[in-house]
Amino acid sequence: MTTNTSANLVRKLVVTGANGFVGSAVLARLLHDAHVAVGAVRRPAGKHPHWAQGPALGPLADWRPLLDGAGVVIHTAARVHQMNEDAASARAAHSLTNTQGTLALARQAAQAGVGRFIFISTIKVMGERTQRPLRASDTPAASDAYAESKLEAERGLEEIGRSTGMEWVIIRPPLVYGPGVGGNFATLMNWVAKGLPLPLGAIHNKRSLVARDNLVDLIATCVDHPAAANRTLLVSDDEDLSTTELIRRLSAALGVRPRLIPVPMPLLDGVGRLLGRRAMIERLCGDLQVDIEDTKRCLGWQPPLDVDTGLRLAVAGAA
């Protein structure tokens, strides 16, 4: 089997999860860059000239029809946290999809002669909070079923690469925001847009975020960059913000005045305990920084968007 990625550049690129928040943007960027690319989607909603029906991500999925003639696989599909799910069920479901499903795809990719497999993991494999900026070489500290499943997939992918010669690239992003973002970031945008008073005016933490366009630019760089082979890479906007500063910058992007109440962190933590929302307070107000110097140095890469531009695009996409 060939492992020469440059020899695979004229072959097609396969993007899993191509109708998802990240995958859709990856596919659009690859097509813009004139790559031959196909997006694997499980349930096509409408018609897209570059979509193809793909199997459900799992250990028994047959990816061979999509992998025929492929040179690079970009794996963005994943199972994320589901509400009202007990810990045992979550661990089993995440393992089945994110670990076993990913490794089944990787094995079939190697057998099909794919030269490079790019896996979008998560910074959560390294923990939920930091005392200093994380580096890719730091010891992982996955703390929930989702992160554990991604970490096991990383380890299995590296082993498949060693045994088959297929190059792998692992990218660990923090929270990704951009046009069409959902989850907690969308909720925060909605609160700020409505002018709701927020008790977050005295938070002095530092958190790394990444605009979707910055993540996609790194992924596109890793398609054929020789130095990306067999590397684990961290990514961010390269500017860390406190929660208070994020709300101020988000308010500016929305064109509204921030309504921030300077509640001391110990009091906020106490309220979180009383309401059973301490974990949410910790995620919102704790430190989670990543160091992307190694990524920038080895690839000669810089995030093309600054934070304020990224926030304006996210706001525009929510309008």
C-alpha positions in Angstrom: 0.0 0.0 0.0 1.2 3.5 -0.8 1.8 6.0 2.0 2.9 8.8 -0.3 0.3 11.5 0.4 1.5 13.6 -2.5 0.8 10.7 -4.8 -2.8 10.7 -3.5 -3.5 14.4 -4.1 -5.3 13.7 -7.4 -7.5 11.1 -5.7 -10.7 12.0 -4.0 -11.0 13.2 -0.4 -13.7 11.7 1.7 -15.3 13.8 4.5 -17.5 12.0 7.0 -20.2 13.9 8.8 -20.4 16.3 5.8 -23.8 17.7 6.8 -22.6 18.6 10.3 -21.4 21.9 11.7 -17.7 21.2 11.0 -18.0 18.7 8.2 -20.1 20.9 6.0 -17.6 23.7 6.2 -14.7 21.3 5.5 -16.4 19.9 2.4 -17.1 23.5 1.1 -13.5 24.5 1.7 -12.1 21.5 -0.1 -14.4 22.1 -3.1 -13.4 25.8 -3.1 -9.8 24.7 -3.2 -10.6 22.5 -6.3 -10.1 19.2 -4.6 -12.1 16.2 -5.8 -14.1 15.6 -2.6 -17.2 13.7 -1.5 -19.1 14.1 1.7 -20.4 11.0 3.4 -23.8 11.6 5.1 -26.0 9.1 6.8 -29.4 10.7 6.0 -29.2 13.2 3.0 -31.6 16.0 3.6 -32.2 17.4 0.1 -29.7 17.1 -2.8 -26.1 18.0 -2.8 -23.9 17.2 -5.8 -21.0 16.2 -3.6 -22.9 14.1 -1.0 -23.0 10.4 -1.0 -25.0 8.0 1.2 -22.8 6.7 4.0 -23.4 4.0 6.6 -24.1 4.7 10.3 -20.8 5.1 12.2 -20.3 1.8 14.0 -18.1 -1.3 14.1 -20.0 -3.1 11.3 -20.3 -0.2 8.9 -19.2 -1.0 5.3 -17.3 2.1 4.0 -15.7 0.3 1.0 -17.9 1.9 -1.8 -17.0 5.4 -0.5 -13.3 4.6 0.0 -12.8 3.3 -3.5 -10.3 5.7 -5.1 -9.9 7.8 -2.0 -6.5 9.3 -1.1 -7.4 11.1 2.2 -10.2 10.6 4.7 -11.2 13.5 7.0 -13.3 12.1 9.8 -15.5 14.7 11.5 -18.5 12.4 12.3 -19.0 11.6 15.9 -21.6 10.9 18.6 -21.9 13.8 21.0 -23.4 14.0 24.5 -27.1 13.1 24.7 -29.4 14.6 27.3 -31.1 12.3 29.9 -28.5 9.5 29.4 -27.1 7.5 32.3 -23.3 7.1 32.6 -23.3 3.4 31.6 -25.4 3.9 28.5 -23.3 6.9 27.5 -20.1 5.0 27.8 -21.3 2.0 25.8 -22.9 4.2 23.0 -19.8 6.5 22.7 -17.5 3.5 22.6 -19.6 1.8 19.9 -19.7 4.9 17.7 -16.7 7.1 18.4 -14.1 4.4 19.1 -15.2 1.2 17.4 -16.8 3.0 14.5 -13.8 5.2 13.9 -11.4 2.3 14.0 -13.5 0.2 11.6 -13.4 3.2 9.2 -9.7 3.6 9.6 -9.0 -0.1 9.0 -11.0 -0.1 5.8 -9.3 3.1 4.7 -5.9 1.5 5.2 -7.0 -1.6 3.2 -8.4 0.6 0.4 -5.0 2.3 0.1 -5.9 5.7 1.7 -2.7 7.6 2.3 -3.7 9.8 5.2 -6.5 9.7 7.8 -7.3 13.0 9.5 -9.2 12.5 12.8 -11.1 15.4 14.4 -10.8 14.6 18.1 -11.4 17.0 21.0 -9.4 18.9 23.6 -11.5 17.2 26.2 -9.3 14.1 25.9 -6.8 16.3 27.9 -9.2 17.3 30.6 -11.8 20.0 31.4 -9.6 22.5 33.2 -6.0 23.6 33.1 -3.5 25.3 35.3 -1.3 26.2 32.3 -1.7 26.0 28.5 -1.9 22.4 27.3 0.5 21.0 24.9 -0.1 18.0 22.6 2.6 16.1 24.4 0.9 16.4 27.8 -0.6 13.3 29.4 -4.3 12.9 28.5 -6.9 13.2 31.3 -10.2 12.3 29.7 -13.0 12.8 32.3 -16.2 11.7 30.6 -17.5 9.0 28.3 -17.3 11.2 25.2 -13.7 12.2 25.8 -12.7 8.6 26.7 -14.2 7.3 23.5 -12.2 9.9 21.4 -9.0 9.1 23.3 -9.3 5.4 22.7 -10.0 6.1 19.0 -6.8 8.2 18.8 -4.8 5.4 20.3 -6.3 2.8 18.0 -5.7 5.0 15.0 -2.0 5.4 15.8 -1.7 1.6 16.1 -3.4 1.1 12.7 -1.0 3.6 11.3 2.0 1.8 12.7 0.8 -1.6 11.4 -0.3 -0.5 7.9 1.8 2.6 7.1 -1.3 4.8 6.6 -0.4 8.3 7.8 -2.6 9.8 10.5 -3.3 13.3 11.8 -5.1 13.9 15.0 -6.6 17.4 15.7 -7.8 18.4 19.1 -10.0 21.5 19.0 -11.5 23.3 22.0 -15.0 24.8 21.7 -15.7 25.6 18.0 -17.9 28.5 17.1 -19.1 30.0 13.9 -22.2 30.5 11.7 -24.9 28.0 12.7 -23.2 27.1 16.0 -25.5 25.4 18.6 -25.2 24.3 22.2 -24.0 26.5 25.0 -22.4 29.1 22.7 -25.7 29.7 20.9 -27.4 30.0 24.3 -24.9 32.6 25.4 -25.3 34.5 22.1 -29.0 34.5 22.7 -28.7 35.8 26.2 -26.4 38.6 25.2 -28.6 39.6 22.2 -31.6 39.8 24.5 -29.8 42.1 26.9 -30.2 39.8 29.8 -28.2 40.7 32.9 -25.4 38.2 33.3 -23.6 37.6 36.7 -20.3 37.1 34.8 -18.7 40.5 35.1 -15.9 39.5 37.4 -14.5 36.3 35.8 -10.8 36.3 35.3 -10.3 32.9 33.7 -8.6 32.2 30.4 -10.2 29.9 27.8 -9.2 29.0 24.3 -11.8 28.9 21.5 -11.5 28.3 17.8 -13.5 29.8 15.0 -14.8 27.2 12.6 -13.0 28.8 9.7 -9.7 28.6 11.6 -10.2 24.9 12.3 -11.2 24.3 8.7 -8.1 26.1 7.5 -5.9 23.9 9.6 -7.7 20.7 8.4 -7.2 21.9 4.8 -3.5 22.5 5.5 -3.2 19.0 6.9 -4.6 17.3 3.7 -1.2 17.4 2.0 1.3 19.0 4.4 4.2 16.6 4.8 5.0 17.8 8.3 1.5 16.9 9.5 2.0 13.2 9.0 1.7 11.2 12.3 1.2 14.3 14.4 -1.2 15.3 17.1 -2.1 18.9 16.7 -3.8 21.5 18.9 -5.7 24.4 17.4 -7.2 27.7 18.7 -7.7 31.3 17.7 -4.4 32.0 19.4 -6.0 34.5 21.7 -7.4 33.3 25.0 -10.3 35.2 26.6 -11.9 35.4 30.0 -15.7 34.7 30.1 -16.2 38.3 30.9 -14.1 39.5 27.9 -15.9 37.0 25.6 -19.2 38.5 26.5 -17.9 42.0 25.9 -16.5 41.0 22.5 -19.7 39.1 21.6 -21.8 42.1 22.6 -19.7 44.3 20.3 -20.3 41.8 17.5 -24.0 41.9 18.2 -24.1 45.7 18.4 -25.5 45.7 22.0 -24.4 46.9 25.3 -23.2 44.2 27.6 -25.1 43.8 30.9 -22.5 42.3 33.2 -23.0 42.0 36.9 -19.7 41.6 38.8 -20.5 38.7 41.0 -17.5 37.3 42.8 -16.4 33.8 41.7 -16.8 32.2 45.2 -20.4 33.4 45.4 -21.1 32.2 41.8 -19.7 28.8 42.7 -21.8 28.7 45.8 -25.0 29.4 43.8 -24.0 26.7 41.3 -23.7 24.2 44.2 -27.1 25.1 45.5 -28.8 24.9 42.1 -27.0 21.7 41.2 -25.2 23.5 38.3 -21.7 23.5 39.6 -20.4 21.6 36.6 -21.9 24.2 34.3 -20.3 27.0 36.3 -16.9 25.3 36.2 -17.1 24.9 32.4 -18.2 28.5 31.9 -15.7 30.1 34.4 -12.8 27.7 34.6 -9.5 27.9 32.7 -9.0 25.8 29.6 -6.0 27.0 27.5 -4.2 25.3 24.7 -0.7 26.1 23.4 -0.6 26.0 19.6 3.0 27.0 19.1 3.9 23.5 18.0 1.2 23.5 15.4 2.2 26.9 14.0 5.9 26.0 14.0 5.7 22.6 12.4 3.2 23.6 9.7 4.2 27.2 9.2 0.5 27.9 10.0 -1.3 30.9 11.5 -5.1 31.1 12.2 -6.4 33.3 9.4 -9.2 34.8 11.4 -8.9 36.9 14.6 -11.4 36.5 17.4 -13.5 39.6 16.6 -13.9 38.6 12.9 -14.9 35.0 14.0 -17.5 36.4 16.4 -19.0 38.7 13.8 -19.3 35.7 11.4 -21.0 33.7 14.1 -23.4 36.5 14.8 -24.2 37.0 11.2 -24.8 33.3 10.7 -27.4 33.3 13.6 -29.3 36.3 12.2 
